[in-house]
Amino acid sequence: MADLLRDRPSSGPAMLRRLMATAAADRAPVVLPGCYDALGARLIEQADFDAVYMSGFGTAASLLGRPDVGLLGLSEMVDNARRIADAVDVPVVADADTGYGNRINVIRTVQQYEQAGVAGIHIEDQVLPKKCGHMEDKQVVDADEMYAKIRAAAAARRDDDFVLIARTDARAPHGLDEAIRRASGCLDAGADVLFVEALQGEDEIERVAAEFSGVPLLFNWAEGAKTPPLTYDEIAALGFSMIIMPIGTLLSATTAMQQFLAKLRSAGTPASFVGELMAFSDFTDTIGLPEIVDLEQRFSS
C-alpha cells in the first residue's frame, strides 16, 4: 500500500503494460475488482490483486446516492480517481465515461487522469448524458466522432504506456455487427484495448474474441447484468486480457450496511451484535494507523 512519505508510483502505466503482456503470454487475464473509494482500493490491494478498477457506476452511487446516468462530470471523477490512485501501489484503471465532451475535451480528460496517477482509462461512444452500459435505451454518437476522440486521446498521452481502452455501447442500439465494426475502427484510431460492452450470450462473446484474436480485450463481468457470467477459465480460454468486476464491492457493502441498519433499528443499539462486526483495532490497522503511529514517533519533538 502507498506510504504517506512515498510518492505514488510513476510506473503505474508501465506496470499495467507488463501485467497485460503477461496476461497475453500466459492466457491469464488480469482481474481488476471494482471500487468506488480509497478504502475499497486498499482492500483490493490487501487481497493481493494486481490492479484496481475505479467504477463509474460505483462512484455515482457513493458520491451522489444516484444511478449512473451521466450526473458526474470530469472534475468529480478525476478527484475520486486521484484519491484511489494515491491509496495504493498497484495500477488503477478508471472509467472516463464519454471523455466529457468532444475530441478537445477528451484531450483534457486524458491529461487530467494521467496527472491523477491512474494507469489507464476507458472512453465510450455514448451520447451525453450517458447511462450505465447495462441499462436500457442507450444511444451512441456517430462512429467517426468516436474515432476522432480515440485519435485525440492517443495523441494527448504524455506517457506512451498510459493505457487507452476504447469502449463501444453500439451492441444495444445497433447490433453486434456494428459494435464489432466500431471496435475495429477504434483499434485503427489508436486504442490499446477494446471493450465491447453488454454482450448478450456466449455466442456473442466468442465472436468478439474470434474477430479480435491477438488484440487486448476487456471483459466486463458486471455482476447480475446482461453479459453471461463466465468462469475465469472460460474467459481466459477466449483470450481476454482484462476482467473488471465493477460493482461487486458496492453490492456487498450495500447489503452489509442494510443488514446492520435493520438490526440496529430493531435493537436500538449494536450491543447484542457488535461482536459480528470487524474489531475497531483491526479496522484501524487495515487503514494504516500503525504507519501513523510510527511517523508520530519518528517526528516527535
Backbone as numpy.savetxt, mean C-alpha at the origin, in Angstrom:
# Nx Ny Nz CAx CAy CAz Cx Cy Cz
13.45 -1.65 13.38 12.61 -0.46 13.38 13.49 0.79 13.38
12.93 1.87 12.89 13.69 3.11 12.79 13.97 3.68 14.17
15.24 3.95 14.45 15.61 4.59 15.70 15.46 6.09 15.58
15.25 6.75 16.73 15.04 8.20 16.72 16.27 8.94 16.22
17.46 8.41 16.48 18.68 9.11 16.10 19.23 8.64 14.76
18.48 7.81 14.05 18.94 7.36 12.74 17.97 7.85 11.68
18.51 8.40 10.62 17.67 8.87 9.53 16.95 7.71 8.88
15.83 8.02 8.21 15.16 7.01 7.40 16.15 6.50 6.35
16.14 5.21 6.08 17.09 4.68 5.10 16.81 5.27 3.72
17.84 5.88 3.13 17.69 6.46 1.80 17.66 5.38 0.73
17.96 4.14 1.14 18.04 3.04 0.19 16.72 2.32 0.01
15.62 2.89 0.52 14.33 2.22 0.44 13.97 1.74 -0.96
14.03 2.62 -1.98 13.73 2.16 -3.33 14.66 1.04 -3.81
15.94 1.16 -3.50 16.88 0.11 -3.91 16.58 -1.20 -3.18
16.19 -1.11 -1.91 15.82 -2.31 -1.17 14.61 -2.98 -1.80
13.63 -2.17 -2.20 12.44 -2.72 -2.83 12.80 -3.37 -4.17
13.68 -2.75 -4.92 14.11 -3.33 -6.20 14.78 -4.69 -5.97
15.58 -4.80 -4.92 16.24 -6.07 -4.63 15.21 -7.15 -4.26
14.22 -6.75 -3.47 13.16 -7.69 -3.12 12.42 -8.17 -4.37
12.15 -7.25 -5.29 11.46 -7.60 -6.53 12.31 -8.53 -7.38
13.60 -8.28 -7.43 14.49 -9.13 -8.21 14.53 -10.55 -7.64
14.58 -10.64 -6.32 14.56 -11.95 -5.66 13.23 -12.65 -5.92
12.14 -11.88 -5.86 10.82 -12.45 -6.11 10.75 -13.05 -7.50
11.33 -12.35 -8.48 11.31 -12.85 -9.86 12.17 -14.09 -10.01
13.34 -14.08 -9.39 14.27 -15.21 -9.53 13.75 -16.46 -8.84
13.12 -16.28 -7.68 12.68 -17.41 -6.87 11.20 -17.73 -7.02
10.49 -16.95 -7.84 9.03 -17.06 -7.92 8.42 -17.05 -6.52
8.82 -16.04 -5.77 8.38 -15.87 -4.39 7.99 -14.41 -4.19
6.74 -14.06 -4.49 6.33 -12.66 -4.44 6.50 -12.03 -3.05
6.81 -10.74 -3.05 6.94 -9.98 -1.81 5.54 -9.74 -1.25
5.36 -10.03 0.03 4.08 -9.80 0.70 4.15 -8.47 1.44
3.21 -7.57 1.12 3.16 -6.26 1.75 1.82 -6.10 2.48
1.77 -6.43 3.78 0.53 -6.18 4.51 0.22 -4.68 4.54
-1.05 -4.36 4.52 -1.44 -2.96 4.51 -1.53 -2.38 5.91
-1.22 -1.10 6.02 -1.41 -0.37 7.26 -2.00 0.98 6.94
-2.45 1.66 7.98 -3.04 2.99 7.80 -2.42 4.01 8.74
-1.44 3.58 9.54 -0.74 4.51 10.43 0.62 3.94 10.80
1.39 4.73 11.54 2.75 4.33 11.89 2.77 3.13 12.83
1.79 3.03 13.73 1.74 1.89 14.63 1.58 0.60 13.84
0.67 0.60 12.89 0.49 -0.59 12.06 1.75 -0.94 11.30
2.46 0.07 10.80 3.70 -0.18 10.07 4.73 -0.84 10.98
4.85 -0.37 12.21 5.80 -0.97 13.16 5.44 -2.43 13.44
4.15 -2.70 13.59 3.72 -4.08 13.86 4.03 -4.99 12.68
3.86 -4.48 11.47 4.18 -5.27 10.28 5.67 -5.59 10.25
6.50 -4.61 10.53 7.94 -4.84 10.55 8.32 -5.81 11.66
7.72 -5.66 12.83 8.01 -6.55 13.95 7.60 -7.99 13.64
6.62 -8.16 12.76 6.18 -9.50 12.37 7.07 -10.09 11.28
8.18 -9.40 10.96 9.21 -9.88 10.03 8.80 -9.87 8.56
7.89 -8.97 8.20 7.63 -8.77 6.78 8.70 -7.84 6.21
8.97 -8.01 4.92 10.06 -7.28 4.28 9.66 -5.92 3.76
8.37 -5.63 3.71 7.90 -4.36 3.16 6.51 -4.07 3.70
6.11 -2.81 3.57 4.84 -2.31 4.11 4.07 -1.63 2.99
2.75 -1.78 3.01 1.89 -1.08 2.05 1.02 -0.08 2.80
1.03 1.18 2.38 0.12 2.18 2.95 -1.17 2.17 2.15
-2.24 1.77 2.81 -3.54 1.63 2.17 -4.27 2.97 2.09
-4.70 3.34 0.89 -5.52 4.53 0.75 -6.89 4.34 1.37
-7.45 3.14 1.22 -8.73 2.81 1.86 -8.62 2.97 3.37
-7.54 2.39 3.92 -7.34 2.47 5.36 -7.04 3.88 5.84
-6.31 4.64 5.03 -6.00 6.02 5.41 -7.28 6.85 5.48
-8.16 6.70 4.49 -9.42 7.44 4.51 -10.27 7.04 5.72
-10.31 5.73 6.00 -11.11 5.26 7.12 -10.56 5.77 8.45
-9.23 5.78 8.59 -8.64 6.15 9.88 -8.62 7.66 10.09
-8.35 8.43 9.03 -8.26 9.88 9.19 -9.63 10.55 9.21
-10.56 10.02 8.43 -11.86 10.67 8.28 -13.02 9.85 8.84
-12.80 8.56 9.05 -13.93 7.71 9.40 -14.90 7.58 8.25
-14.40 7.68 7.03 -15.23 7.68 5.83 -14.68 6.69 4.80
-15.50 6.30 3.81 -15.02 5.36 2.79 -14.05 6.01 1.82
-13.39 5.16 1.06 -12.39 5.58 0.09 -13.09 6.02 -1.20
-13.53 7.28 -1.23 -14.26 7.81 -2.38 -13.65 9.14 -2.84
-12.34 9.29 -2.66 -11.65 10.47 -3.16 -11.74 11.69 -2.29
-11.96 11.52 -1.00 -12.10 12.66 -0.11 -10.76 13.22 0.36
-9.71 12.41 0.32 -8.39 12.86 0.75 -7.58 13.40 -0.42
-6.74 14.38 -0.15 -5.89 14.97 -1.18 -4.43 14.60 -1.00
-3.59 15.17 -1.86 -2.17 14.85 -1.87 -1.52 15.11 -0.52
-1.73 16.27 0.05 -1.02 16.62 1.29 -1.35 15.66 2.42
-2.63 15.28 2.54 -3.03 14.38 3.62 -2.43 12.99 3.42
-2.42 12.53 2.18 -1.87 11.20 1.91 -0.36 11.17 2.11
0.34 12.18 1.62 1.79 12.24 1.78 2.16 12.37 3.25
1.39 13.15 3.99 1.64 13.31 5.42 1.60 11.96 6.13
0.60 11.16 5.79 0.49 9.85 6.40 1.63 8.94 5.94
1.96 9.01 4.66 3.07 8.20 4.14 4.37 8.55 4.83
4.60 9.83 5.10 5.84 10.25 5.76 5.94 9.66 7.16
4.86 9.70 7.91 4.89 9.13 9.27 5.14 7.63 9.23
4.50 6.96 8.28 4.67 5.51 8.16 6.11 5.17 7.77
6.64 5.84 6.76 8.02 5.57 6.33 9.02 5.88 7.42
8.74 6.88 8.23 9.64 7.28 9.30 9.67 6.26 10.43
8.63 5.43 10.53 8.51 4.51 11.65 9.23 3.19 11.44
9.63 2.89 10.19 10.18 1.57 9.90 11.45 1.68 9.05
12.18 0.58 9.00 13.39 0.50 8.19 13.21 -0.39 6.98
12.00 -0.81 6.70 11.73 -1.60 5.51 11.05 -0.71 4.47
11.09 -1.07 3.19 10.48 -0.23 2.16 8.97 -0.10 2.33
8.47 1.07 1.99 7.03 1.35 2.04 6.55 1.65 0.63
5.50 0.97 0.21 4.80 1.28 -1.04 3.48 1.94 -0.67
3.17 3.05 -1.32 2.01 3.85 -0.93 1.03 4.01 -2.07
-0.23 4.08 -1.72 -1.30 4.41 -2.64 -1.21 5.90 -2.96
-1.15 6.23 -4.25 -1.14 7.63 -4.67 -2.35 7.96 -5.52
-3.40 7.15 -5.40 -4.68 7.41 -6.07 -4.49 7.73 -7.55
-5.02 8.82 -8.02 -4.95 9.19 -9.44 -3.74 10.08 -9.75
-2.93 10.35 -8.74 -1.87 11.34 -8.90 -2.35 12.74 -8.59
-3.65 12.84 -8.21 -4.23 14.10 -7.72 -4.28 15.20 -8.76
-4.62 14.81 -9.99 -4.80 15.83 -11.01 -4.27 15.37 -12.36
-3.77 16.31 -13.14 -3.28 16.00 -14.47 -1.81 15.58 -14.42
-1.18 15.52 -15.59 0.20 15.03 -15.65 1.17 15.95 -14.90
0.86 17.24 -14.83 1.72 18.16 -14.08 1.57 17.92 -12.59
0.34 17.68 -12.14 0.13 17.33 -10.74 0.86 16.04 -10.37
0.90 15.10 -11.32 1.57 13.83 -11.08 3.06 14.03 -10.81
3.67 14.98 -11.50 5.09 15.26 -11.26 5.30 15.65 -9.80
4.47 16.55 -9.30 4.60 16.96 -7.90 4.28 15.79 -6.96
3.30 14.98 -7.33 2.93 13.84 -6.50 4.11 12.90 -6.31
4.78 12.55 -7.40 5.94 11.65 -7.31 7.02 12.26 -6.42
7.31 13.52 -6.63 8.38 14.15 -5.86 8.03 14.27 -4.38
6.76 14.53 -4.07 6.35 14.61 -2.67 6.45 13.26 -1.97
6.03 12.21 -2.65 6.14 10.88 -2.04 7.60 10.45 -1.90
8.42 10.79 -2.87 9.85 10.49 -2.74 10.43 11.18 -1.52
10.12 12.47 -1.37 10.63 13.22 -0.23 10.10 12.66 1.09
8.93 12.04 1.06 8.36 11.45 2.28 9.07 10.17 2.69
9.90 9.62 1.81 10.69 8.44 2.16 10.11 7.12 1.74
9.06 7.13 0.90 8.52 5.85 0.46 9.35 5.31 -0.69
9.23 4.01 -0.95 10.04 3.35 -1.97 9.33 3.24 -3.31
8.01 3.41 -3.30 7.26 3.31 -4.54 5.81 3.68 -4.31
5.12 3.96 -5.41 3.70 4.33 -5.35 2.97 3.67 -6.50
1.63 3.57 -6.36 0.83 3.22 -7.53 -0.13 4.35 -7.86
-0.28 4.57 -9.16 -1.15 5.61 -9.71 -2.17 4.92 -10.61
-3.42 5.33 -10.50 -4.50 4.66 -11.23 -5.11 5.57 -12.29
-5.94 4.97 -13.14 -6.53 5.70 -14.26 -8.00 6.09 -14.04
-8.43 6.14 -12.79 -9.80 6.58 -12.53 -9.94 8.09 -12.71
-11.18 8.51 -12.91 -11.48 9.93 -12.92 -11.59 10.41 -11.47
-11.47 11.72 -11.30 -11.68 12.32 -9.98 -13.15 12.71 -9.83
-13.75 12.50 -8.64 -13.20 11.79 -7.48 -13.21 10.28 -7.70
-12.11 9.65 -7.30 -11.97 8.20 -7.49 -12.76 7.44 -6.42
-12.78 6.11 -6.57 -13.40 5.22 -5.58 -12.46 4.05 -5.32
-12.69 3.39 -4.20 -11.99 2.13 -3.94 -12.15 1.24 -5.16
-11.09 0.53 -5.52 -11.10 -0.29 -6.72 -12.11 -1.42 -6.72
-12.66 -1.76 -5.57 -13.62 -2.87 -5.49 -15.04 -2.37 -5.22
-15.25 -1.06 -5.41 -16.60 -0.51 -5.35 -17.20 -0.47 -6.74
-18.51 -0.22 -6.81 -19.20 -0.19 -8.09 -19.14 1.22 -8.71
-19.50 1.26 -10.01 -19.69 2.53 -10.74 -18.40 3.34 -10.86
-17.28 2.68 -11.10 -16.03 3.40 -11.34 -16.00 3.91 -12.79
-15.29 5.00 -12.99 -15.06 5.52 -14.33 -13.57 5.78 -14.50
-13.10 5.64 -15.73 -11.68 5.84 -16.00 -11.47 6.94 -17.03
-10.29 7.54 -16.98 -9.94 8.59 -17.92 -9.58 7.97 -19.27
-9.41 8.80 -20.28 -8.94 8.34 -21.57 -7.57 7.67 -21.42
-7.36 6.61 -22.16 -6.11 5.86 -22.03 -4.88 6.73 -22.28
-4.94 7.59 -23.28 -3.79 8.44 -23.58 -3.46 9.38 -22.43
-4.47 9.81 -21.70 -4.22 10.66 -20.53 -3.45 9.88 -19.46
-3.83 8.63 -19.28 -3.13 7.80 -18.30 -1.69 7.56 -18.73
-1.46 7.28 -20.00 -0.09 7.05 -20.47 0.77 8.31 -20.25
0.17 9.47 -20.48 0.91 10.72 -20.27 1.27 10.88 -18.80
0.37 10.48 -17.90 0.66 10.56 -16.47 1.83 9.65 -16.10
1.85 8.46 -16.67 2.93 7.52 -16.36 4.26 8.05 -16.90
4.25 8.61 -18.10 5.49 9.19 -18.63 5.97 10.33 -17.75
5.05 11.17 -17.30 5.42 12.28 -16.43 5.95 11.77 -15.10
5.32 10.74 -14.56 5.76 10.17 -13.28 7.17 9.58 -13.39
7.42 8.88 -14.49 8.74 8.28 -14.68 9.82 9.35 -14.80
9.49 10.44 -15.49 10.45 11.53 -15.67 10.68 12.31 -14.38
9.69 12.30 -13.49 9.76 13.11 -12.27 10.64 12.49 -11.20
10.93 11.19 -11.31 11.71 10.51 -10.27 13.09 11.12 -10.15
13.52 11.39 -8.93 14.89 11.81 -8.69 15.79 10.62 -8.40
15.18 9.54 -7.92 15.90 8.28 -7.69 15.37 7.29 -8.72
16.25 6.83 -9.59 15.82 5.91 -10.64 15.27 4.60 -10.09
15.60 4.28 -8.84 15.10 3.04 -8.24 13.68 3.17 -7.70
13.20 4.40 -7.55 11.83 4.61 -7.06 10.87 3.83 -7.95
10.03 2.99 -7.34 9.21 2.04 -8.11 7.86 2.66 -8.46
7.59 2.67 -9.75 6.35 3.25 -10.26 5.41 2.13 -10.70
4.29 2.04 -10.03 3.30 0.98 -10.29 2.10 1.62 -10.98
1.76 1.12 -12.16 0.62 1.63 -12.91 -0.59 0.73 -12.66
-1.64 1.33 -12.15 -2.87 0.57 -11.86 -3.96 0.98 -12.85
-4.62 -0.01 -13.44 -5.79 0.29 -14.26 -7.05 -0.29 -13.63
-8.08 0.53 -13.60 -9.39 0.12 -13.10 -10.37 -0.10 -14.25
-9.85 -0.30 -15.44 -10.70 -0.39 -16.63 -11.49 -1.70 -16.70
-11.11 -2.72 -15.94 -11.81 -4.00 -16.01 -13.31 -3.84 -15.75
-13.67 -3.07 -14.74 -15.09 -2.95 -14.39 -15.90 -2.20 -15.45
-15.49 -1.00 -15.88 -16.32 -0.28 -16.85 -16.17 -0.73 -18.30
-15.01 -1.32 -18.67 -14.75 -1.58 -20.09 -14.34 -3.01 -20.41
-14.18 -3.86 -19.42 -13.86 -5.25 -19.67 -12.37 -5.55 -19.60
-12.07 -6.85 -19.59 -10.70 -7.29 -19.37 -9.79 -6.94 -20.55
-10.30 -7.04 -21.78 -9.45 -6.72 -22.93 -8.91 -5.30 -22.86
-9.78 -4.36 -22.50 -9.35 -2.96 -22.40 -8.39 -2.78 -21.24
-8.62 -3.47 -20.14 -7.70 -3.37 -19.00 -6.30 -3.86 -19.39
-6.23 -4.95 -20.14 -4.95 -5.47 -20.58 -4.29 -4.51 -21.56
-5.08 -3.94 -22.47 -4.52 -2.97 -23.42 -3.93 -1.77 -22.69
-4.65 -1.28 -21.69 -4.15 -0.12 -20.94 -2.90 -0.48 -20.14
-2.89 -1.65 -19.53 -1.71 -2.06 -18.76 -0.49 -2.12 -19.68
-0.67 -2.64 -20.88 0.42 -2.71 -21.84 0.91 -1.32 -22.22
-0.02 -0.39 -22.42 0.37 0.99 -22.73 1.12 1.65 -21.60
0.72 1.33 -20.37 1.42 1.90 -19.21 2.84 1.34 -19.11
3.01 0.08 -19.45 4.34 -0.51 -19.45 5.23 0.20 -20.47
4.69 0.44 -21.65 5.44 1.16 -22.68 5.76 2.59 -22.25
4.89 3.18 -21.42 5.07 4.56 -20.98 6.10 4.70 -19.87
6.54 3.57 -19.28 7.60 3.65 -18.28 7.28 3.07 -16.92
6.13 2.40 -16.77 5.80 1.79 -15.48 6.74 0.62 -15.19
7.08 0.44 -13.92 7.93 -0.67 -13.49 7.13 -1.91 -13.17
5.92 -1.71 -12.65 5.06 -2.80 -12.20 3.65 -2.52 -12.71
2.93 -3.57 -13.09 1.55 -3.43 -13.55 0.58 -3.98 -12.50
-0.54 -3.30 -12.35 -1.55 -3.60 -11.33 -2.91 -3.51 -12.02
-3.43 -4.67 -12.43 -4.75 -4.71 -13.06 -5.76 -4.98 -11.96
-6.54 -3.98 -11.63 -7.37 -4.00 -10.43 -8.69 -4.73 -10.63
-9.13 -5.38 -9.53 -10.46 -5.99 -9.40 -10.75 -7.04 -10.47
-9.78 -7.94 -10.67 -10.02 -9.07 -11.57 -11.06 -9.99 -10.96
-11.90 -10.57 -11.82 -13.00 -11.40 -11.34 -12.89 -12.79 -11.94
-12.52 -13.74 -11.13 -12.38 -15.11 -11.60 -10.92 -15.48 -11.82
-10.61 -16.74 -11.52 -9.24 -17.21 -11.69 -8.80 -17.18 -13.14
-9.75 -17.32 -14.06 -9.40 -17.28 -15.47 -8.85 -15.91 -15.87
-9.42 -14.85 -15.29 -8.93 -13.51 -15.59 -7.54 -13.29 -15.02
-7.31 -13.78 -13.80 -5.99 -13.65 -13.18 -4.95 -14.39 -14.02
-5.30 -15.59 -14.45 -4.38 -16.38 -15.26 -4.09 -15.70 -16.60
-5.09 -15.08 -17.19 -4.87 -14.42 -18.47 -3.92 -13.24 -18.33
-4.13 -12.43 -17.29 -3.24 -11.29 -17.07 -1.81 -11.77 -16.85
-1.66 -12.83 -16.05 -0.32 -13.37 -15.81 0.31 -13.86 -17.10
-0.47 -14.48 -17.97 0.07 -14.98 -19.24 0.41 -13.85 -20.20
-0.45 -12.83 -20.26 -0.23 -11.70 -21.15 1.05 -10.95 -20.79
1.36 -10.92 -19.49 2.51 -10.14 -19.03 3.57 -11.02 -18.37
3.76 -12.19 -18.94 4.78 -13.10 -18.43 6.15 -12.42 -18.45
6.83 -12.46 -17.33 8.14 -11.84 -17.23 8.11 -10.38 -16.82
6.91 -9.81 -16.71 6.75 -8.42 -16.30 6.36 -8.40 -14.81
6.94 -7.54 -13.99 6.52 -7.46 -12.59 5.03 -7.10 -12.47
4.30 -7.92 -11.73 2.87 -7.74 -11.55 2.53 -7.67 -10.06
1.54 -6.87 -9.74 1.05 -6.76 -8.36 -0.31 -7.43 -8.26
-0.49 -8.26 -7.24 -1.76 -8.91 -6.95 -2.38 -8.25 -5.73
-3.59 -7.74 -5.90 -4.30 -7.09 -4.80 -5.19 -8.11 -4.11
-4.70 -8.62 -2.96 -5.46 -9.59 -2.17 -6.39 -8.78 -1.25
-7.38 -8.14 -1.87 -8.30 -7.27 -1.12 -9.27 -8.15 -0.33
-9.13 -8.12 0.97 -9.85 -9.03 1.85 -11.37 -8.90 1.69
-12.01 -9.98 1.21 -13.46 -10.00 1.08 -14.00 -9.27 -0.13
-13.15 -8.89 -1.08 -13.60 -8.07 -2.21 -13.79 -8.93 -3.46
-13.66 -8.34 -4.65 -14.06 -8.99 -5.89 -13.11 -10.08 -6.37
-11.81 -9.91 -6.13 -10.83 -10.85 -6.68 -10.80 -12.15 -5.87
-10.77 -13.31 -6.54 -10.75 -14.59 -5.81 -9.59 -14.68 -4.83
-9.81 -15.31 -3.68 -8.77 -15.40 -2.64 -7.80 -16.55 -2.89
-6.86 -16.34 -3.78 -5.88 -17.38 -4.09 -4.89 -17.56 -2.95
-4.27 -18.72 -2.89 -3.22 -18.96 -1.91 -1.92 -18.32 -2.39
-0.99 -18.20 -1.46 0.33 -17.65 -1.82 0.98 -18.48 -2.92
0.93 -19.80 -2.79 1.58 -20.66 -3.78 0.94 -20.50 -5.15
-0.37 -20.34 -5.20 -1.06 -20.15 -6.48 -0.62 -18.84 -7.14
-0.52 -17.79 -6.35 -0.11 -16.49 -6.88 1.35 -16.55 -7.34
2.18 -17.21 -6.55 3.60 -17.34 -6.91 3.76 -18.11 -8.21
2.99 -19.17 -8.38 3.11 -19.99 -9.58 2.74 -19.21 -10.83
1.88 -18.21 -10.69 1.48 -17.38 -11.82 2.51 -16.30 -12.16
3.48 -16.10 -11.27 4.57 -15.18 -11.58 4.41 -13.77 -11.07
3.48 -13.53 -10.14 3.34 -12.18 -9.59 4.54 -11.83 -8.71
4.89 -10.55 -8.69 6.05 -10.08 -7.93 5.69 -9.56 -6.55
4.49 -9.01 -6.41 4.06 -8.39 -5.16 2.63 -8.82 -4.83
2.36 -8.96 -3.54 1.00 -9.19 -3.07 0.72 -8.17 -1.97
-0.30 -7.35 -2.15 -0.71 -6.45 -1.09 -1.98 -6.98 -0.44
-2.05 -6.84 0.88 -3.25 -7.15 1.65 -3.69 -5.83 2.29
-4.47 -5.02 1.59 -4.64 -3.62 1.98 -5.41 -3.36 3.26
-6.40 -4.21 3.58 -7.29 -3.81 4.68 -7.41 -4.84 5.79
-6.60 -5.87 5.78 -6.70 -6.88 6.83 -6.46 -6.33 8.22
-5.43 -5.47 8.37 -5.17 -4.88 9.69 -6.30 -3.94 10.10
-6.85 -3.23 9.14 -7.98 -2.33 9.43 -9.20 -3.11 9.89
-9.52 -4.19 9.19 -10.70 -4.99 9.55 -10.51 -5.66 10.91
-9.30 -6.19 11.14 -9.07 -6.88 12.42 -9.08 -5.88 13.58
-8.50 -4.70 13.38 -8.51 -3.69 14.44 -9.92 -3.21 14.73
-10.71 -3.01 13.68 -12.09 -2.55 13.87 -12.90 -3.58 14.63
-12.74 -4.86 14.26 -13.45 -5.92 14.97 -13.06 -5.96 16.43
-11.76 -5.86 16.73 -11.30 -5.90 18.11 -11.83 -4.72 18.92
-11.84 -3.53 18.32 -12.35 -2.36 19.03 -13.84 -2.46 19.28
-14.58 -2.96 18.30 -16.03 -3.13 18.49 -16.31 -4.11 19.63
-15.54 -5.20 19.67 -15.75 -6.18 20.74 -15.42 -5.58 22.10
-14.32 -4.83 22.17 -13.95 -4.18 23.43 -15.04 -3.21 23.88
-15.53 -2.40 22.97 -16.52 -1.38 23.32 -17.85 -1.99 23.71
-18.21 -3.10 23.08 -19.45 -3.78 23.46 -19.36 -4.30 24.89
-18.20 -4.89 25.23 -18.01 -5.37 26.61 -17.99 -4.21 27.59
-17.35 -3.12 27.21 -17.28 -1.96 28.09 -18.66 -1.36 28.31
-19.45 -1.29 27.26 -20.81 -0.74 27.38 -21.65 -1.57 28.33
-21.42 -2.88 28.31 -22.19 -3.78 29.17 -21.70 -3.75 30.61
-20.37 -3.72 30.79 -19.80 -3.86 32.14 -19.56 -2.53 32.84
-19.42 -1.45 32.08 -19.18 -0.15 32.70 -17.72 0.20 32.84
-16.87 -0.78 33.18 -15.41 -0.62 33.20 -14.80 -1.91 32.67
-13.52 -1.89 32.32 -12.88 -3.13 31.82 -12.39 -4.06 32.92
-12.80 -3.84 34.16 -12.24 -4.60 35.27 -12.34 -6.11 35.07
-13.44 -6.58 34.51 -13.66 -8.02 34.40 -12.95 -8.65 33.21
-12.44 -7.85 32.29 -11.81 -8.44 31.10 -10.51 -7.76 30.71
-9.96 -6.94 31.61 -8.71 -6.26 31.28 -7.58 -7.24 31.02
-7.66 -8.43 31.62 -6.64 -9.45 31.40 -6.61 -9.98 29.98
-7.66 -9.73 29.20 -7.69 -10.16 27.81 -6.91 -9.22 26.90
-6.59 -8.04 27.42 -5.90 -7.03 26.62 -4.39 -7.21 26.72
-3.67 -6.66 25.76 -2.22 -6.61 25.86 -1.84 -5.83 27.11
-0.84 -6.30 27.83 -0.39 -5.59 29.02 0.18 -4.22 28.64
-0.04 -3.24 29.50 0.43 -1.89 29.23 1.93 -1.87 28.99
2.68 -2.61 29.81 4.14 -2.63 29.65 4.54 -3.28 28.33
3.81 -4.30 27.91 4.11 -4.93 26.63 3.87 -3.95 25.48
2.80 -3.17 25.61 2.49 -2.21 24.54 3.55 -1.12 24.47
3.96 -0.60 25.61 4.98 0.46 25.57 6.31 -0.07 25.04
6.61 -1.35 25.30 7.79 -1.96 24.69 7.62 -2.03 23.17
6.43 -2.37 22.74 6.16 -2.51 21.30 6.37 -1.20 20.56
6.01 -0.11 21.17 6.12 1.19 20.49 7.43 1.92 20.81
8.36 1.23 21.47 9.71 1.76 21.57 10.06 2.54 22.82
9.36 2.33 23.92 9.70 3.05 25.14 11.12 2.75 25.64
11.61 1.50 25.54 12.98 1.25 26.01 14.01 2.14 25.32
13.82 2.44 24.05 14.74 3.33 23.35 14.70 4.73 23.96
13.50 5.20 24.30 13.35 6.52 24.90 14.07 6.57 26.25
13.91 5.51 27.03 14.57 5.45 28.34 16.08 5.49 28.17
16.60 4.74 27.19 18.04 4.74 26.93 18.52 6.13 26.53
17.76 6.80 25.71 18.14 8.15 25.27 18.10 9.14 26.42
17.11 9.01 27.30 17.04 9.90 28.46 18.28 9.73 29.33
18.70 8.49 29.52 19.89 8.24 30.33 21.14 8.74 29.62
21.21 8.57 28.33 22.38 8.99 27.57 22.55 10.49 27.60
21.48 11.21 27.55 21.56 12.67 27.48 21.15 13.35 28.79
21.16 12.60 29.87 20.82 13.20 31.16 21.95 14.14 31.61
21.59 15.13 32.39 22.59 16.11 32.87 23.34 15.54 34.06
